[in-house]
């Protein structure tokens, strides 16, 4: 009878030791998932902001409204820290072809295809310092759409 009691006590003690050893690893995994989720959410919001600016530029026609594209992106990116946006326009003689000057006339295609390019950057804070990764993660996203 006493040997059964001794085994139960030993098992109870080993469960406590296992808990003490693995609980910090579980906490690290839990907070890592939360941290990754927050950074990924910031990246999705940044991508949506770049896309909103490019959508504004694609419907504004060939006369690029850079201020409007930047404003559309900035209005969509509420709550992102360190947010900055650049807007530009590029042209190609065929869809997806090499970049040419927008003032040229293409030999086989006529007027060049016009694209708007909106690049956005922001920083996302992480909960923990991950060695070389740092406390702030730099995020960037670029949206390219054809002008309609």
Secondary structure, DSSP 8 states (H G I E B T S, - for coil): -HHHHHHHHHHHHHHHHHHHHHHHHHHHHHHHHHHHHHHHHHHHHHHHHHHHHHHHHHHS-SS--HHHHHHHHHHH-TT-EEEEEEEEEEEESSTT--EE-TTSEETTTEE-EEEEEEEEEEEEE-SS--GGG-SEEEEEEEEEEE--
